[in-house]
Amino acid sequence: MADPYAELIDVGVLAVQSAGLKREYALARFERLADRLQRTDGSVAVDLRATRVGDSAGLEGVLVAAPWLLCQRCLEPFQAAIESPVRIAFVSDDAAAEQLPQDVEPVEMDAGRVDLAALVEDELLLALPLVPMHPTAADCANAQAVTADEEAAGTASPTHRPFGDLRELLKR
């Protein structure tokens, strides 16, 4: 089934014109991305410029979003700051992909048009952290609770080393 919201762009024509593409998409429209988010409110700002990369048409720019993810440290939702640079070239086959500089990601396509929204969703999926966590441990809800308990007790919890006495046992 075709996406009724698809925005097909002809990257070859845009690359000749060195055209800029500024869009904003709601995160809720991306079905595959929504499965990895805690909340789908918010949007992604797209700022791309069509360019030529060797013999291929390409896009370069940045995607900026603040999706809600689940922190794997404290298991609480948090809003991550994602700023993902994009530098891709559209190629017809593997041989053309090998001719590209290493900092350019090849994307194979058959026709001259590409769905910009699908491309943005793919780039956002790649930009998500493998293990989402608050920027610092102090930002986590559990870390704040432990710190508050330690302050109330007046001492920090001692470090527990289960194998600390193993050396002495081995000497016997």
Sequence and secondary structure as in RCSB ss.txt:
>XXXX:A:sequence
MADPYAELIDVGVLAVQSAGLKREYALARFERLADRLQRTDGSVAVDLRATRVGDSAGLEGVLVAAPWLLCQRCL
EPFQAAIESPVRIAFVSDDAAAEQLPQDVEPVEMDAGRVDLAALVEDELLLALPLVPMHPTAADCANAQAVTADE
EAAGTASPTHRPFGDLRELLKR
>XXXX:A:secstr
   TT  EEEHHHHHHHT EEEEEEEGGG HHHHTT SB  SEEEEEEEEEEETTEEEEEEEEEE  EEE TTT 
 EEE  EEEEEEEEEESSHHHHHTS TTSEEEE SSSEEEHHHHHHHHHHHHS SS   SSGGGSHHHHHHHHHH
HHHTS      TTTTHHHHHH 
